């Protein structure tokens, strides 16, 4: 496991030094503001661009507010994602043995796109780490740790509210979980109502269309081509898991406790986005990378 972690740190550091800034990094660190303003005006048709986008929570910006430069911010993301990789290997090992832990690390390392996403100074590394950490805490019956992961996910990112809800319900029970979720929901509604109203389910229920202008008619075909291009190695892992996987006790545990919650949360959270613009959903898959690696590794072991 140490060697896999060192390999991840080396590959992550290399990619962090080579990749150009993405839109998240430009927004969080206030980089290339003129370019961001131009893109914002073209896509949303508004003359001025707010410092914080109305569909993002303040904590999402605060995570990287301490960073004075892009390399420092990416170094922080690399450290957080390395912790997530370690939790991934530990979780897989607890289900199916040490071999599964090593295989889970190899699954992550096999995809340069996944590694590049996790080392970017964006929400992806914290969200992916908190999700697999929360699931691991549930499996070891550390209910307070799982609830803490759920709460942080709820305050961090609107697209991780489904993850937060699952962890809070699973760790607090029906009544305790509903009580905590109600409190979280009341706080978000009272203090960040614009974020709540900008989410896909609300817009879908209100019959609103996507406000972004000038986007290509990408459709489902373009989304599937993007999926194959970005995650081709994961397609091979998934096919191997389906054809060669063992449906034993470890595979059943991984399917029930890891893959089903992840697929369920992904579908429920991003179904409206898929109806608005299918390609958007493809960009959220790295949030579930660590959990998917656990499931694949346990099936193949």
N, C-alpha and C positions, 0 to 999 in steps of 0.2 A: 504493500500500500504506500509506503514511503516513496518508492521509486515512481509510482504512478502520480503521486502528488507533486514530486519534483518535475516530472515530465510535463504535468499540467501547468505548473508555474513557469517553466521555460517556454512552452508553447504560448501560453497566455501573455507573457511579457513580450515575446516576439510580435504577436499579433497586435498588442496594444501599442507598440511602437510604430507599426506600419499602417494601421487602419486610419482613414481620414475621419474627422469628426462627423457624427451622425446628428440627426435633428434633436434627439433627446439631449445630447451633450451641448449642443448650441443653445438650447433653451435653458438647461440647468445652470450652465456656467456663463451664460450671456455672451457667447462667442458669435462672431460673424453676424452681428445684429442687423446690418443692412441687408444681408442675404436672407435672414429669417423674416425680416419685415417684407421684403419683396415676395417671398413665397406665401406669407400669410395674406398679403393683399390679393395675390393672384388666386389663392384657393378659397378664401372666405369673403372676399369682396369688401373688406373693411379697411379704412384708412390708417387706423392706429392699431398697434399690437400691444396687448397687456404684458407686463413682466411675468405674470403667472397665468397660464392658459386656464380658461374657466372650467375645463373638464379635468383638471389635475388638482390634487390636494396639496396643501402647503408642505407636508412632511416629505413629499416626493422631491421637492426642491431642496429642503433642508438637509437631506441625506448627503448631498455633495456641496453644500454651501461652504463647508470648511476648506474645500480644495481651492488653492490659489491658481492652479493650472490644470490643463487636461491630463498630463502625465501623472500628476499626483492623484487626481480623481480616479483614473484608470487603475492605478496601483491599489487604491482602496477597494475598487470593484474586484480586482484580482484576488485580494485577500479574502473578501466575503465569499466569492465563488469557490475559492479553495476550501474554505470551511464547509460550504455546501457539498463539495465533492467528497470530503472526508465523511460527512454525515451520510451521504449516499452509500459509500462503501461499507460503513458500519451497519447501516440499516439492512443492506442486502446480505451482509455476513450474518446478521442476527436471524435472518429468515432461512437462508439456504447454505450457510457455511462460508468459510474464507474465500473459496473459489468464486462464489457469486459476488463477493465484494470486489475482487480483482477484476472480474468481468464487467461489473458496473462502471468502474473507472475507465476501462478500455472503451466501453460504449460512448462515454462522454468524449474521450480523446479522439475518437474516430471521425468526429464531425468538426472541421475547422469553423464552419458557420456557427455552430452552437458555442464553441469556445470563444469566438469573436464576439458573439452577443453577450456572453456572460462576463467578459472582461471590459465591456464598454461601460462608461460612466452613466448608466441608466438604472431604471428600476428593476431590470431583469435579474441581476445577481441577488439583491436582497429578497425579492419575491420568490424566486426559485429555491433559495436557501431556507427561507421561513416555511415554505410549503413542505419540503421534504423533512425539515426539522420538526414541524408540527405533526406530520404523519408518524415519524419515528417516535416522538414523545407519546403519541396515542398508543403505539404498539407496546411500549414499555410501561404504560399506565402512569406516566408523569403528567397528570391532568393539568396541573398549574402551568407547566411549561408549554403544553399544547394550547391552552387558553391564551397564554401570553403571545404565542406566535400568531394566533387568530386575531387578537386585538391589534397587534402591530400591522398585520396585513390590512385590517379594516381602516386604520388611520393612514396607511401609506399610499394605497393605490386603489382607485375606483374599480379597475378591472380585476382586482383580487378580492372583491367583496364576497364572491362565491366561495373562495377558499376560506375566508374568514368565517363565514357562516357555518360551513361544514365543521371546521375545527372547534368553534364555540359550542355547537350543538353536541358534537361527539365528546367533548371534554367536560361540559357542564351538565349533560343530561337534557332531557326535554324541557323541564321547567327552568332550570338554571341557565341553560343555553339560550332559551327564548328571552329570559330576563336580560341577559347581557347583550344579546343582539338588539333588543328593543332600546336599551340605553344607548348603544352605539348608533343605531338608526336615528334616535331622537337628536343626539349630538350632531350628526352629519346634516340632518334636515335643518336644524336651527342655525348652524354655523357655516355650512357649505352647501346651501340649497342649490346653487347654480351647478355644482358638480353632480348632484343627484339628478337634476332635471336634464342634464346633458347625456345621461347614460342610455344605452341602446333600448332597454325594455321600456323606459319612459317615453322615448321618442317613438317607439313602435306603437305603444298604446295610444299615443296622441295623434298618430297618423302622420308624423313629420318625416320628411325625406332628408337625406344627407345634405348638409349645408355646403359641403365642399364643391367648388366649381372647377371646371376644366380638367377633370380626371378622365383618363381613357376608359372606354367601355371594356373593362377587363373581364368581368363575368367569371363564371366558375371554371371555364377552360383555362383562362390565364392564371387563376389561383392554383389549379392543379399543376400546371407547368412550373409555377414558382415553387410549389411544394416539393416537386421532384428534384428541381435544380438545387434547392437549398438543403434538403434532407435526404439526399440519395443514399448516403451510408446508413441512415436510420431505416430506410426502406428495406435494405438488405438485412439489418438486424431484426426488424419486425417479421420479415418473411422467414428468416431462420427460426425465430421463436415459434411461429405458427407451425412450421413443418417439422422442426426437431425438438420442440419444447416438451418438457415432461409435466404432465398434469398430476403431479403428486401433491403432497401436503404443502410444500414450499410454493409451488406454482399456484395452488388454490389460495393461500394466504396473500401472496403478492397480487393476485387478480382481485381478490375481495377487498383488501385493505389499502391498496396503492392504486392500481389501474382503474378500477371502477369509480372511486371517488374523483380521481383526476379527470377521467373522461366525462363523468357526470357534471363536474364543475365547469369544465371547458365548454360543454354543449350548452348548459343553462346560461352561462355568462355571456357567451359570444354568439349565440344564435341570432339575435337581432343584428349584430355587426355583419354576420354572414349574409343576411338579407339585404343589407345596405351596400356593402362592398366586400365580396368574399376574400379578397387578398388581405384585408385587414386581419382576419383571423390567423392567417399564416404567421404573421409577425408576433403573435402571442404564444406560439408553441414553445419557445425556449423557457417560458415560465414554468413549464411542466417537465423540463428536460431531466432533472435529477430524479424525479419520481418515475418517469418512464424508464430510465436506466435501471432503477431497482427492479421494476417489473420484468423487463427483458432479461436481465441477468438471472433472476430467480427462475424464470421459465427454462432457460437454457442450461441451468446447472443440474 
